[in-house]
Amino acid sequence: MRGLEIDLFDPGSEKSLLDSAFELLSTLVSNDAQGEDLRCKIWPSLHGNSVEVKECSLRVVPLNRLGAAEGKSSASVFVAYFVAEASLWPSHPFIVKLAKPKPGSDQDSCEREFQDAEALKFLIGHSPTGYAAPLRWSPSDSERPYSVLWSPFASADDIWGDVELHGGRLNLRVADIWKLLTSTELATDQVCDALQLAFESLWPLHRKGGKSQVEVRQFSVEYERYLRKIHTSIWAARWRDCWGADNDELSIDFGQEWTNPFNVLKRIQDCKARMYCGGIHGDLHPKNIVLSRGIPRIIDFGWADGDAHIAKDFVLFECNVRFVTLPAATSYQDVVRLAQWISFEDDSPHFESPELQGRVQLVSFIRKHARKAFPTETEWDWEYVIPLFLVAMGLLKHSNDFSSQVSTRQHVLQLAKYISERILPKYESRETNR
C-alpha cells in the first residue's frame, strides 16, 4: 500500500480553504499591530518565536468525529487549527465554514453570518464572554468558489492538557446543551445552570442597549424565515396531504378530529400584534449553546438580527425541549398532557417520569426568563403562544430527524387548537365589527 488518502474536500473548497488559511496565517506571523492582536487571540504560542508561513500546516478535523450532532446549515463545517514544529503548541482551534451562494442569491451563508455578527458586535459587547462571534471572513471570487468563515471553537474544555504527550494534537471534543438534553438521563440542573448564564448574556442584546421597544408588526412578515418556505416547499405540501389544504378547517389525526394547523396559519398570517423588539441571536437552539468547563458560549450568528421580535430566542428553544429532543420512548398519554400545557396562566403538569418532569422544569425556566425580558403588560397568547406555533410549524421541515414524531405532531395540533379556540375568535370578532 502506497499510503492513506483522505477525501474531505472537492478541489474548489480545498483551494478556497487553503487560500484563506494562507492569508490568515500571513497576518498571524507578521510584525504589524494587526498581527499582534490576532496572535494573542488565535495563536499565542507564536509570541517570541520566529515562524515562517512555509513551516506551518492547517490540521482539519471532521466535526462529527468530535461527537457533534449534524446541523442544518447550508455550509460545510469543520474544526481546524494551525500547527508548526512539534515543540511549538498549536493555535487555538476554529470552527471553519465553507459556503457558496444559493441559486438566485448573491450572498452565501458565511457572508451573511459574518455581516450579521458584525452588525451586533456593539450589542454583544456588553457580554463578550457569552458569545463566540466570527473572527474572520474570506469572500469567494473567480478563483475561489467558496467563501470561508473562521470562528472560535468555543467548546474548548481542557484541550491543552495532553498536547505535549500527543505530538501537538489538541484534545478536541464537543460539549453542548444538545448532549445534555439527549443523554440517557436528562441533566436538568446542568441545562438550567447553562441557560441561566446564556440568558444573562442575551439580556443586553434583547434590550438593544436600552433601545428596545414595542412595535406593531405582522406575523407573516416577522416570522417569514421561521416558517421555512412553508407556502411553497415540497416538505410542506406533504404535510398538507396529511392535514389538509389551507382552506380545510378540520383534520383527522391520531384517530380524531382536529383544527387544521394550515387553516390556523392562514388565519394568523395577516394578523398584526404588538411585539417587543430588540436584538436577537435568532437561532438559539441546544447545539448553538456550547460549554467549556460548564460555562456556556453562544455560537452561530447566521440568523442574528438587530431589530426583531425577541420571542424568537425563547420559543425556538422551548420547541427543542418539548419535542425536538424528546425521547421516542415516551408514553402517548404523557405526550398529550405535555402538549396540552400551553397557556402562561395554566399550572404546569406533574409527571412521574423524571425525564418529563425535567422538561416541564425547563419550559418553566425558559418562560420565567421570558417574563423578565418582556414588559409586564405583555399579552402572552399573542407575543409567545402564536410565535411558538409559527416556529413549530416551520420545524416540521426537519421533523423526520426528531426522536418523537408523536410529540411533534401533538404539539402542532394542540397549539393550533388552542389558538383557534382561545385567541383568534376575539380577534376575528373585533375585526368583523370594525
C-alpha positions in Angstrom: 0.0 0.0 0.0 1.4 3.4 -1.0 -0.4 5.4 1.7 -3.6 6.7 3.1 -5.6 9.3 1.1 -8.5 11.1 2.8 -11.0 12.8 0.6 -12.6 15.6 2.6 -12.9 18.4 0.0 -13.7 18.9 -3.6 -11.0 20.9 -5.5 -12.9 24.2 -5.2 -13.4 24.0 -1.4 -9.8 22.8 -0.8 -8.4 25.8 -2.8 -10.7 28.2 -1.1 -9.7 27.0 2.4 -6.0 26.9 1.7 -6.0 30.4 0.2 -8.0 31.8 3.2 -5.7 29.9 5.6 -2.6 31.3 3.9 -4.0 34.9 4.2 -4.8 34.4 7.9 -1.5 32.8 8.6 0.4 35.5 6.8 -1.2 38.1 9.1 -0.5 36.0 12.2 3.2 35.8 11.6 3.6 39.4 10.5 5.1 42.0 12.8 2.4 44.7 12.5 -0.2 45.7 15.1 -3.0 43.7 13.5 -0.8 40.6 13.5 0.0 41.0 17.2 -3.7 41.4 18.1 -4.6 38.3 16.2 -1.7 36.3 17.6 -3.0 36.9 21.1 -6.5 35.7 20.2 -5.6 32.9 17.8 -2.0 31.6 18.3 -0.4 33.0 21.4 2.5 30.4 21.2 3.8 32.5 18.3 4.8 35.2 20.7 8.6 35.4 20.9 9.0 32.7 18.2 10.1 33.4 14.7 7.9 31.2 12.4 7.5 31.4 8.6 4.3 30.5 6.8 6.0 27.7 4.9 6.8 26.0 8.2 3.1 25.8 9.2 0.2 23.5 8.4 -3.5 23.5 8.9 -4.9 20.5 10.6 -8.6 19.8 9.7 -10.9 17.5 11.8 -14.4 16.5 10.7 -16.9 17.9 13.2 -18.8 14.6 13.6 -15.5 12.9 14.7 -15.7 15.0 17.9 -19.2 13.8 18.7 -21.1 16.8 17.3 -24.6 16.3 16.0 -25.2 17.1 12.4 -26.6 20.6 11.8 -28.9 22.1 9.2 -26.6 24.8 7.8 -26.1 25.0 4.1 -22.3 25.4 4.8 -19.7 22.7 5.1 -18.4 22.8 8.7 -15.0 21.6 10.1 -12.7 22.1 13.1 -9.2 23.3 12.2 -6.1 24.6 13.8 -2.6 25.7 12.8 0.5 23.7 13.7 4.2 24.3 13.3 7.1 22.3 14.7 6.4 19.8 17.5 7.9 22.0 20.2 5.5 24.9 19.5 2.0 24.5 20.8 -0.8 24.7 18.1 -3.1 27.6 17.6 -6.5 27.8 19.2 -9.0 25.7 17.3 -11.5 27.2 14.9 -14.9 26.3 13.5 -14.4 26.7 9.8 -17.3 27.0 7.4 -17.3 27.0 3.7 -20.3 28.1 1.6 -21.4 29.1 -1.9 -24.3 31.4 -2.7 -27.5 29.6 -3.4 -29.0 29.9 -6.9 -30.6 33.3 -7.3 -28.7 34.8 -4.4 -25.5 36.9 -4.4 -24.8 36.3 -0.7 -23.8 33.0 0.9 -24.4 31.8 4.4 -20.9 32.6 5.6 -21.0 36.2 4.4 -24.5 36.7 5.9 -23.4 35.3 9.3 -20.3 37.4 9.4 -22.2 40.6 8.5 -25.0 39.9 10.9 -22.5 39.3 13.7 -20.6 42.5 12.8 -23.9 44.4 13.0 -24.4 43.2 16.5 -20.9 43.5 17.8 -21.5 46.6 20.0 -24.6 45.0 21.5 -23.0 41.7 22.3 -20.0 43.7 23.5 -22.0 44.2 26.8 -21.5 40.4 27.5 -18.4 39.5 25.4 -17.6 36.3 27.3 -21.1 34.9 26.5 -20.5 34.7 22.7 -18.1 33.1 20.2 -18.6 35.5 17.3 -16.8 35.0 14.0 -13.2 36.3 13.8 -12.6 36.5 10.0 -14.3 36.0 6.7 -12.7 35.5 3.3 -15.1 36.2 0.3 -15.3 34.0 -2.7 -14.1 35.2 -6.1 -13.5 33.8 -9.6 -10.5 31.8 -8.3 -12.1 30.7 -5.0 -15.7 29.4 -5.4 -16.3 29.2 -1.7 -16.3 31.9 1.0 -14.6 30.9 4.3 -15.7 31.9 7.8 -13.4 31.4 10.8 -14.9 31.4 14.3 -13.6 30.3 17.7 -14.1 26.6 18.6 -15.8 27.6 21.9 -16.2 24.1 23.3 -12.6 24.1 24.3 -12.6 22.0 27.5 -9.1 21.0 28.7 -7.7 21.0 25.1 -4.2 21.7 26.3 -3.7 19.1 29.0 -2.1 16.4 26.8 -0.9 18.5 23.9 2.8 17.6 24.6 2.1 13.9 25.0 0.2 13.6 21.7 2.7 15.3 19.4 0.9 18.7 19.3 -2.5 17.3 18.7 -5.3 19.0 20.6 -7.7 17.0 22.7 -10.9 18.2 21.0 -14.4 17.3 21.8 -17.8 19.0 21.6 -19.9 19.7 24.7 -23.2 21.5 24.3 -26.7 21.6 25.7 -27.9 19.3 23.0 -25.9 16.5 24.5 -27.3 17.3 28.0 -30.9 17.1 26.6 -30.3 13.9 24.7 -28.3 12.0 27.2 -29.6 8.8 28.8 -30.7 10.8 31.9 -31.8 14.3 31.3 -29.3 16.7 33.0 -32.0 19.2 34.0 -29.9 21.1 36.6 -26.9 21.4 34.3 -29.2 22.7 31.5 -30.8 25.3 33.8 -27.4 26.5 35.0 -26.2 26.9 31.4 -29.4 28.6 30.3 -29.2 31.0 33.3 -25.8 32.3 32.1 -26.9 32.3 28.4 -30.0 34.4 29.1 -27.9 36.7 31.2 -25.6 37.2 28.2 -28.6 37.7 25.9 -30.3 40.3 28.2 -28.4 43.4 26.8 -28.9 42.2 23.2 -32.6 41.8 23.8 -32.7 45.2 25.4 -30.9 46.6 22.3 -28.6 48.6 24.6 -31.6 50.3 26.1 -33.4 51.0 22.8 -35.8 48.0 22.6 -39.4 49.0 22.1 -42.9 47.7 21.3 -43.9 47.8 17.7 -47.0 46.7 15.8 -45.9 44.0 13.2 -47.5 41.4 11.0 -46.8 37.8 11.9 -46.3 36.6 8.3 -43.6 39.2 7.8 -41.9 39.0 11.1 -41.8 35.1 11.1 -41.3 34.5 7.4 -37.9 33.0 7.8 -39.0 30.7 10.7 -41.8 29.3 8.5 -39.1 27.9 6.2 -40.9 28.4 2.9 -44.0 26.7 4.2 -46.2 28.1 1.4 -44.1 26.7 -1.5 -41.8 23.9 -0.4 -42.3 20.1 -1.1 -42.0 19.3 2.6 -45.0 21.5 3.4 -47.0 20.0 0.6 -46.6 16.6 2.2 -47.9 17.9 5.5 -50.8 19.4 3.7 -51.5 16.0 2.2 -51.6 14.8 5.8 -53.7 17.5 7.5 -55.5 19.3 4.6 -55.1 22.4 2.5 -55.2 25.9 3.9 -59.0 26.3 3.4 -59.8 22.9 5.1 -60.9 23.8 8.6 -60.6 20.3 10.1 -58.0 17.5 10.0 -58.0 13.8 11.1 -55.0 12.6 13.1 -54.5 10.1 15.9 -58.0 8.8 15.1 -59.8 12.0 16.0 -60.8 15.4 14.6 -58.6 18.4 14.9 -58.4 22.0 13.9 -56.2 22.0 10.7 -52.9 23.8 11.5 -52.6 25.1 8.0 -56.0 26.7 8.3 -54.9 28.4 11.6 -51.7 29.5 9.9 -53.8 31.1 7.1 -56.0 32.9 9.7 -52.9 34.2 11.5 -50.7 35.3 8.7 -52.3 38.7 8.2 -52.8 39.4 11.9 -50.9 42.3 13.4 -49.9 42.5 17.0 -47.8 44.5 19.4 -44.4 42.9 19.5 -41.5 43.7 21.9 -38.5 44.1 19.6 -34.7 44.3 20.2 -31.6 42.4 19.1 -31.7 38.6 18.9 -29.4 35.7 18.3 -32.2 34.3 16.2 -31.1 30.6 16.1 -31.0 29.8 19.8 -31.2 26.0 20.0 -29.3 23.5 22.1 -26.5 22.9 19.5 -25.7 26.6 19.5 -25.0 26.9 23.2 -21.7 25.1 23.7 -20.0 24.5 27.0 -16.4 24.9 28.2 -15.9 23.8 31.8 -19.7 24.1 32.2 -19.7 27.8 31.1 -22.0 28.4 28.0 -21.0 30.4 25.0 -23.4 31.2 22.2 -22.3 30.4 18.7 -23.5 30.6 15.1 -24.8 34.1 14.1 -26.4 33.1 10.8 -29.9 34.2 11.9 -28.9 37.2 14.1 -30.9 40.4 13.8 -30.5 43.8 15.5 -34.2 44.6 15.3 -36.6 41.6 15.7 -39.3 40.2 18.0 -37.3 38.8 20.9 -39.7 35.9 21.5 -37.8 34.1 18.7 -34.9 33.4 21.2 -37.3 31.7 23.6 -39.8 29.8 21.6 -37.3 28.1 19.4 -35.5 26.7 22.5 -38.9 25.7 24.0 -39.7 23.7 20.9 -36.4 21.9 21.2 -37.2 21.0 24.8 -40.8 20.0 24.2 -40.5 17.8 21.1 -37.2 18.1 19.0 -35.2 16.3 21.7 -38.0 14.3 23.5 -37.2 10.6 23.6 -39.3 8.4 21.3 -40.0 6.1 24.3 -42.4 8.5 25.9 -46.0 7.3 26.6 -48.7 8.8 24.4 -50.7 10.0 27.4 -47.7 11.9 28.7 -47.0 13.5 25.3 -50.6 14.6 25.1 -50.5 16.2 28.6 -47.3 18.0 27.8 -48.6 19.3 24.5 -51.8 20.5 26.1 -49.9 22.7 28.6 -49.8 25.9 26.6 -51.1 29.0 28.4 -48.9 31.0 30.7 -51.8 31.1 33.1 -52.2 27.3 33.4 -50.5 25.3 36.2 -47.7 23.1 35.0 -48.4 19.4 34.8 -46.8 16.9 37.1 -45.2 13.7 35.7 -43.9 10.6 37.5 -41.2 10.3 34.8 -38.1 12.3 35.8 -37.5 12.9 32.1 -40.9 14.5 31.6 -40.8 16.4 34.8 -37.4 17.7 33.9 -38.7 19.1 30.7 -41.6 20.8 32.5 -39.0 22.4 34.7 -37.0 23.5 31.7 -40.0 25.0 29.9 -41.0 26.8 33.1 -37.4 28.1 33.4 -37.4 29.4 29.8 -40.8 31.2 30.4 -39.5 32.7 33.7 -36.7 34.3 31.7 -39.2 35.4 29.0 -41.2 37.2 31.7 -38.1 39.0 32.8 -37.2 40.0 29.3 -40.7 41.3 28.2 -42.6 44.2 29.5 -45.0 43.5 32.4 -48.1 44.2 30.3 -47.3 41.6 27.6 -50.2 39.6 26.2 -48.6 36.2 26.3 -51.0 34.5 24.0 -50.1 36.9 21.2 -46.5 37.5 21.9 -45.5 34.0 22.9 -48.0 31.3 22.1 -48.6 32.3 18.5 -44.8 32.6 17.8 -44.4 29.2 19.4 -46.9 27.8 16.9 -45.3 29.5 14.0 -41.8 28.2 14.9 -43.2 24.7 15.5 -44.9 24.8 12.1 -41.6 25.7 10.4 -39.8 23.0 12.3 -42.0 20.4 10.6 -39.5 20.7 7.7 -37.0 18.8 9.9 -39.4 16.5 11.7 -38.1 13.3 10.1 -34.9 13.9 12.2 -36.7 14.3 15.5 -36.8 11.4 18.0 -40.5 11.7 18.8 -42.8 12.1 15.8 -45.8 11.7 18.1 -44.7 14.7 20.2 -44.0 16.9 17.2 -47.5 16.3 15.7 -49.2 16.6 19.0 -47.6 19.9 19.8 -48.5 21.5 16.5 -52.1 20.1 16.6 -52.6 21.2 20.3 -51.2 24.7 19.6 -53.5 25.1 16.5 -56.5 24.0 18.6 -55.6 26.4 21.4 -55.1 29.4 19.0 -58.3 28.6 17.1 -60.5 28.3 20.2 -58.9 30.8 22.6 -57.1 33.5 20.7 -58.5 34.0 17.2 -62.2 34.3 17.9 -61.8 37.5 19.9 -59.6 39.0 17.2 -61.8 37.9 14.3 -64.9 39.2 16.1 -63.2 42.6 16.6 -62.1 42.8 13.0 -65.7 41.9 11.8 -67.2 44.7 13.9 -64.9 47.4 12.7 
